[in-house]
């Protein structure tokens, strides 16, 4: 459990204790109560020190979290609220809070096909109304790239909840190369967005291997009619995709060192927006800069390189350089 969540559990527990005025609370009592609460959530003993609870009380007293809790010490050892009806759970939502939440919801509203965000939209509007600060007619001042005509967005909700609830699905899938759709039983694991297009990472029931499905090629989704136990591979997207650009991951392929040169005019763009998190500057002069990345070679990498046209030159590995050279010659042939 994250430490900040532990802290919130302690704050709530201390609050519950101090609201119980039928008992006198010393520091050791608060330590014991917080330890019990964390044990209930964690299922194991969690050490809570005297210093931790003292800092918690100090934090609750401050305005850093908006509590300003009137915690006082009486008879030099007992803790209580100076205000009888006080509770950190009664902190009102301020106009400033609503403004911040509304600015966030304006961004989330742009993902209008995700019902979770629709529900949040209703919540924020009720909160805005409660403090007469409704700003729902404001035009967003942050514009995210999106394609409202993109197919497959209607599946996001269904797949999200299937992953969350660990459901086995049967999808009807028709790739660009296929003449007919294919029905496939899958164990959905992760939703992935890349280049304004959505993909589903799932375990195929027959082959038991991870496969990537483009949402815009999914024709239909149904619960599996077979009694199948869901396979959860506990996929961490940051780990699974760490060695690739895009969504194409080859399970048994090691990442390679790719070096490329960018001309002087475009080098600053690649420096400030790296191709990949592994990117490093190898050398730099008045003509441009040489960069290196360590990734798997895949379709998305080639597309990214080709997108830079004549401003980029692949140096290594030689077979990637040859592939780009072949594609550019073929492209040139279309104009001759």
N, C-alpha and C positions, 0 to 999 in steps of 0.2 A: 504494500500500500504506500502511495506517495506520502512524503513527509508533510506536505501542505494539507492533505486530507486528514492525516493524523491530528494535525493542529486544529482543524475545524471540529473534529470529534471531541477533542479536549475542551475547546471553547464552549461547545454545546453542553458538555457534561458539567463543567464548572457553573455554567448558567443555571442548569437544572438544580444543582446543589444549592446555590445561593438563593434561588427562588423558594426553596423549602425552609421557611422560617421557623419550623418546629424543631429544628436541630441547629446546634452550634457547630460551625465548620472550622476546624483548624487545618493547617497546611497538609498534614499527613492524611486527613480525611479526603481532601481533594485529590491527592496523589493516588490514594487507593481507589477512589471512584473513577478516575481517568484510566487507571490501569485495568480495572474491570471492564470499562467500556471498550477499550482497545482490544482486550482479549476476546470480547464478544464479536467484534468485527473481524479480527485477524485469525481467531481460532488458535492463538498461541500467546504466550506471555510476552508482553512488550514493556521494556524498562522505561519507567517515567521518573526522572530525577526531580529533586526539590527545586533545582535551578530552572528546569523546564517549566514547571507550574508557576514559578515566580515570574518568568518572562511572559508566560501566557496571560497572567493577570495584568502585567504591565501593558501588554499589547491590547487587551480588552479595555483598559482604562484610556488608552490613547485614541486619537481620531484616525489612525492609519487605516483601520477597517470600517470606520464610521460608527463604531460602537459607543465610544465615550462612556463606557460603563462606570457608574458611580460605586465602585467597589471600595469599601472602607474596612479598616481593621479596628476592632473595638476590644477593650480589655487586653490589649497588646498581643492577642493571639488568635482571635476569632475573625472570620471574614463574613461579610454580608453586603447586600446592596443598601445604599443609603436611602434609595427611593423604593418604597415597598412593592410597587407594581412593576418595577423595571424588569425587562428581559431583552437580551440581544435579538430575540426573535421578533420583537415589536418595532424594530428600526424601520421607519417609513422610507418609501422610495422617493427620492427627491427629484425635482425637475431636471437637475444636472444628470442624475442617473438615467432618467427617461431619455434625455437627449443623446447620451452615449449609446444606450440600447437601440434607439431609433436609427442612429447612424449605422450601427451594425446590421440592423434588420434591412436597411436599404440595400446593403450589399447582398445579404442572403436572399432577398426577394428576387434577385436576378436568377437564382436557381429555382425557378417557379415550378419545375416538374418534380421537385422533391417535397413530398407531403409533410415531412418533418419541419421544413422551413415554413410551409403554409400554416402549420399549427402555431409556430413561433410568431408568425405574423399576426395571428389573432390575439395572442397573449400580449404582444407589444401594443397593439391598438387599445386593448382594454386598460393597460397600464397608463398609456398616454391620456386616455379619456379621464382616468381617475384623478389626474392632476391638472386637467385642462391644458395639456401641452401637446395636443394632437398635431402631428406634422406629416400625416400620411400622404398629403398632396404634394409634398416637396419633391422636386426633381433630384434624383441621385447625382451627387457630384463626383462619385467614383464609378467609372464605367469599365466593366469587365468584358473581355472578349467572350462572345457567346454566339451560337448559331441556332436561332429558334426553329429553323427548318430541318435541323439534324434529326435523322431517324434514330429510334432506339431509346430516346430519353424517357419515354413512358415506361420503360422496364426498370429504371433505377430503383423506384420504390419497392417493387416486388422483389427484386434481387437483394436489396438492402435488408429487408425484413427476413428473407430466407436465410441469409448469412447470419443475421443476429439470432434467429431462432433455430439455427442448425437443421435446415430442412433440405431433403433431397428433392431435386426437381427434374422434370423432363422438359427439355427445350426443343423446339423445332428450329433448326439452324440451316441457313442457306448461304454458303460462302459465295464470293463473287465468281468463282470458277465453276461452281456446281450448277447443274441444270435443274435439280429438284432439291427440296428441303430434306433434311435428315433429322430424325428424332433421336435425341441423345439424353441419357440419364446422367446427371452431374451432381457433384457435391460442391456448391458455390463457396468460395473462400474469401475473395477480395474484389472490390470494385476499384478500377484504376482509370484516371483521366490522363490523357496525353494528347497534346496538340489539338485541344478542343474536341476530342473524340473520346468516348467512353468504352471501356473494355471490362470483361469479367474474367477473373482467374478462377478456374474450377478444376476439381479432380474428376476425370472421366470415370464412370463406374466400371466400365469393362477393362480398360487398360491401367487404371489406377495411377495415371500420370497427370501432372498439372498441365492444363491447356488454356490458352487465351482465346476468348470469344469476343468478337466485336458486337456491341449492343445493336448496332444498326443492321446486323445480319441475323438477329434473332427474330423469328417470325411469330413465335408463341411460347408461352411459359405455363406449365401446369405442375401441380404436385405429383410426385411419382406415385403411381398406383401400386407399385411393389412395396413390400415391407422390407425396407432397406435401412440399415443403421448408418447414420451420417458419419462421414470420415472428416475429422477436423485436423487439418495439418498445421494449425496455429501460425498462419503466415503473417510475418511482419513485413509490410511493404517496403520499409526502409532497408531491410536486410536483403529481401528477395531481389529488389531492383537496383541494388547498390552498384553493380558492375555493368550496367547497361544504360544506353540512351533509349528511351521509349519503353515498349512493353514486351519486346521479343527476347526471352531469356532461354538460353540453351543450357540445360542442366549439367552436362558433362564437358562444357567448353570453358577453358580458363580465359580470363581477361588478358588482353595483349596491350603492349605499349604502342600507342598510335602517336606519331609526330606529324605535324603539319605546319605550314607557314602561311601567315596571313599578311596581306600587304599593309603598308603603313596607314592607309586611309581607314581600314576596317579593324585593325588590331585593337584600338581602344574599346570597340564594341564587344569583341571576344574576351577582352580582359575583364570588363565589367559584367558581362553575362557569359560565364564559362559554358563550354559545351557539356561539362560534367564536373562533379565535385572533386575529381582527382586531377583536374587540370593544373598544370604548372607552366611557367614561362621558362623555356630552355635558353633562349637568347633573344636579343633585341638590338636593332640598329635603325638607321634612318630609313631603310627600305621596308621595314616591317618587323614582325616578331614570329618566332618559332615556339609553338606550344606542344605539350605532350599530355595525353590522357591515357588512362589504363582502363579499357572497357572490352567487352565482347564485340566482335564484328557482327553487325546485323543490318537489317534493311533500314532502320531508322537512322543509324549512323551515316549510311550512304546518302540518304535523303538530306540530312543536315549538311553534309559536305557539299553536295551538288547545289544546295540552295545558296551557297556563297559564290557560285559562278566562277568568274575569272580572278577573284580576289584570294583564292585559297589554292594551295598546292600540298597534296599529301606526299610526305617524304618516306615514311615507313608505317607498316610493313610493305614490302614490295608487292604482294598480291592484292592488297587494298589499293595501292597506287595504280596497279594494272587495271583493276575493275573500274575505278573512276575514269581512267584514261579511255577505256573502251566505251563507257557510257557517254562521255563527252564527244568522242568521235562519232558515235551513233547520232547524238543530238545535232552535231554540226552538219551531218549528212542530210538532215531534214531541211536545212536552210540552203543547201547547194543545188 
